[in-house]
Amino acid sequence: MLHVGINGFGTIGKRVADAVRVQPDMTVAGVAKRSPNFEATIADDRGYDLYAADGREPFDEADLATAGTVHDLIETSDVVVDTTPSGVGAANASLYAEHDTPAIFQGGEDPDVADVSFNARANYEKAVGADTARVVSCNTTGLSRLLAPLRESYGVEKSRVTLVRRGADPGQTGRGPINDTLPDPVEIPSHHGPDVQTIFPDLDIDTMGMKVPTTQMHTHSVNVTLESEPTTEEVTSLLADESRLFLIPETLGIDGAGKLKEYTRDAGRPRGDVWENCIWAESITVEGRDLYLFQAIHQEADVVPENIDAVRALSERTASAEKSIRRTDEALGVGRGLVEHDGSPQRVDSHADD
Ligand SMILES: NC(=O)c1ccc[n+]([C@@H]2O[C@H](COP(=O)([O-])OP(=O)(O)OC[C@H]3O[C@@H](n4cnc5c(N)ncnc54)[C@H](OP(=O)(O)O)[C@@H]3O)[C@@H](O)[C@H]2O)c1
């Protein structure tokens, strides 16, 4: 059993902890944070040992028991997943090295924070046995999952992606835009293209970013020039075979992120999380060697299964990407409750619960 510590128990950290909890080969060693806010009480309710990242006094004052400091958590963990805010992970890197504890960082950190930038479908093997890995951002994860099978089957000459990004997560009351549509960043390419190149160094990709006033999901408008000329049906079938790509059937009448989130809530997903890239099946179009499609990415959720796979890769418990992905997906319920694009009932019938 792998003991996994989670340092930073916010949007990503609490989801990673709950995902660790349902894995057959992992257990939550504990979670660390600074303040005794509502997320600390949730950790307590879940039975996760709470560790103080910045002094135990605030927790004592709030009458919340702590099991120790973040140093104790790191010492007791086989692997630590750092899900602190952007920049804090880099500051924590020396702590993990001091304790000789393998660590996983998030996409908010610069690539040089870790030995390898990680996406399970694209480069799992590179992280096997590494001391540190960085799970790339939600957008980069979504693009890597899509591009990996396209590169393998057809070759990719050039990718052009416009990312229409959610302005904030639901809990980020201080962020915007409130009523605007922003080119963000205005400079081209946006940082996403170079980030995807940390996964596929030889990939030709241009990205443009925008921000819009929604908290639901990101939406990508994708154009990939392939090296060969498959049919639309062939590409559809290739993508449908990928466990972390969900092809939204036209018959579901899902016209945007709002209905997608409603669908996954109805399907019984914890927090309404959408771990899969959601590709509108009827948007998949091949003209000559050019592939076009729209996909939605749930920023709070898609990196969660990738963090679980990164834990396995670093700990060298599972050498094969395929095995780890299958194990993670079954335990978490990736694909659970979602209808296939051809109308058949379910892709994965997982018994795992939140
Ligand atoms: N949210 C997304 O859409 C998203 C998607 C993909 C990747 N990421 C990346 O994931 C990372 C975490 O983002 P997030 O959205 O989960 O952030 P978040 O919601 O702000 O959560 C961060 C958590 O870390 C805690 N924290 C702050 N300073 C800490 C410290 N020094 N030590 C331990 N805990 C500390 C915070 O609570 P206290 O202040 O109470 O400790 C908070 O619970 C970032 O690198 C981000 O770029 C985010």
The ligand as a Gaussian input file, in Angstrom:
#p B3LYP/6-31G(d) Opt

LIG

0 1
 N       -7.935000      24.997000     -10.230000
 C       -7.595000      24.672000     -11.446000
 O       -8.328000      24.939000     -12.381000
 C       -6.296000      23.964000     -11.699000
 C       -6.248000      23.058000     -12.768000
 C       -5.056000      22.364000     -13.006000
 C       -3.941000      22.641000     -12.261000
 N       -4.018000      23.556000     -11.241000
 C       -2.805000      23.809000     -10.468000
 O       -2.908000      23.117000      -9.215000
 C       -2.233000      23.852000      -8.200000
 C       -3.222000      24.114000      -7.078000
 O       -4.276000      24.896000      -7.591000
 P       -5.697000      24.939000      -6.883000
 O       -6.618000      25.537000      -7.874000
 O       -6.022000      23.653000      -6.259000
 O       -5.406000      26.007000      -5.753000
 P       -6.348000      26.360000      -4.513000
 O       -7.749000      25.960000      -4.765000
 O       -6.044000      27.757000      -4.152000
 O       -5.801000      25.391000      -3.368000
 C       -4.528000      25.531000      -2.826000
 C       -4.576000      25.002000      -1.401000
 O       -3.272000      25.086000      -0.849000
 C       -3.363000      25.623000       0.485000
 N       -2.096000      26.318000       0.720000
 C       -1.754000      27.594000       0.478000
 N       -0.464000      27.805000       0.803000
 C       -0.006000      26.627000       1.295000
 C        1.242000      26.197000       1.809000
 N        2.288000      27.023000       1.915000
 N        1.373000      24.904000       2.210000
 C        0.328000      24.043000       2.131000
 N       -0.890000      24.408000       1.655000
 C       -1.036000      25.682000       1.243000
 C       -4.584000      26.524000       0.468000
 O       -5.275000      26.553000       1.691000
 P       -4.694000      27.291000       2.982000
 O       -4.335000      28.669000       2.547000
 O       -5.747000      27.185000       3.987000
 O       -3.513000      26.482000       3.345000
 C       -5.511000      25.795000      -0.521000
 O       -6.318000      24.879000       0.168000
 C       -1.666000      25.098000      -8.891000
 O       -0.362000      24.818000      -9.332000
 C       -2.570000      25.251000     -10.090000
 O       -1.969000      25.959000     -11.149000
 C       -5.173000      24.197000     -10.929000

